[in-house]
Amino acid sequence: MDLVREILRQTEATESGEKISLDIPNYDEEEVGLHVELLIEHGLIDGRAKASSDGSAHRILVYWINRMTWAGHDFLDAARNDTIWEKAKKKCLEATGGLAFNALKACLVDLGKEAVSRS
C-alpha cells in the first residue's frame, strides 16, 4: 500500500498532459507496473498497461497514466497525512491481519474524521 500511495503522489504532482515517469526507490519497474495496472483496474487512475511481449500475464513493462480519477484524489487526500497513514495501516493490520484496500480506506476515513472532530 505504500507503493500505491507513492504512485498516486507522483501522479498528482505531474502536470495534466505531461508524461508521467515513475521513479520510486526500493521498488523495481515490474512491481511498479503491476501496481499501476491494479490502480487502473480499481479506477484510481486513468491509463492503460500493456503486458510484456513474451506473453506473460503478470509482467507489465509498459504503462501510460493519463491522470488521477476522482477516486484516486479521494484516496490520496485521506492518506496524505503521514501520521494518519501509519495509524491506519497499524489499525487495519491489527483488525484484519491484512491491508485490503477498502478496509484501509475505511480506517483512513475514520481517523480523518477523528482528527477533524478534535480540531
Number of C-alpha atoms within 10 A of each C-alpha: 12 11 16 16 16 16 21 21 18 14 22 18 10 15 10 12 9 10 12 18 12 15 13 13 7 7 11 10 16 14 15 21 23 19 17 28 24 15 20 21 14 13 15 22 26 19 18 15 18 14 17 13 10 7 8 9 10 12 17 21 16 16 19 18 20 17 20 23 16 13 13 23 17 14 20 22 14 20 23 13 12 9 10 19 21 14 14 24 21 16 19 21 15 11 11 11 10 14 18 13 14 9 18 23 21 15 22 27 19 15 19 19 12 11 11 9 8 7 5
